[in-house]
Amino acid sequence: MKVQSFETAIPVYYAWFLNETQSQQLMQMGQKFFRLCLEKFRDLLRYLKNEGTLLYSYIAVLFKEMDL
């Protein structure tokens, strides 16, 4: 079965452009939420601190910054 007609697809892009202050506020909010999650879910904290996990190298710096 052959397609007789094609529907034109128009891509739509949405973007969120932040200035430096907004970027810092967003990062601080994310770190605050992450810290809250780690405080509430202690098993998650232990798992993420395990150097054998793939995430360890990515979040080790964050742990130092957050004093965890």
N, C-alpha and C positions, 0 to 999 in steps of 0.2 A: 504494500500500500504506500503510495507516494503522497507526500504532503503537497497540497495544492497552493497553499498560501502561508505566509509567515507573518507573525505578529511582531511589530517593531518593539524592541525592548529598549527602554530608556533608563540607564542607570541613574540612581539617585544617591547622592553622597551627603551624609550629615557629618558635621565636624564640630568639635568643641575646642575653641581656641582660648587658652588661658594666658593671662599675663603672669609675671614671676610671682607676685603676691598670691594670686589665686592658686598657682601651682603649689606653692609652699603650704597654703592652707589645706589643700586637698591631700597632700602627702601627710601632713600632721593628723588630719582626720582619719586617714587610712591606717596610720601607725597606731593611733589611739584605739581604733576598732580592733586591730590585730592584737594589741596588748590585752584588751578586754576578753577576746576569744581565748587567748592563751591562759588567762587567769581563770576563766570559767571551765576550760577543758584542759586539765592538767596532763591528761594522756597525750593530747595533741602536742603540748610543749615538750614532753619527754620524747615523743616520736621525732619531732623536728630537730631536736638537739642531738639525735643520734647521727653521728658522722657518716654512717653508712647510707643514709637516705640521699636521694638525688637533690632534694631541696636544700640540703645543708649548706652547700657552697654558695647558694644564692642568698640565703637568709642569715648566714653567719655574721655578716657585717651589720645587718639590721639588729640582730640580737645584741651585738656590742653597743650599738647606738641606743638601744632601748634598755640596756643594762639588765638583760635577762640571763 
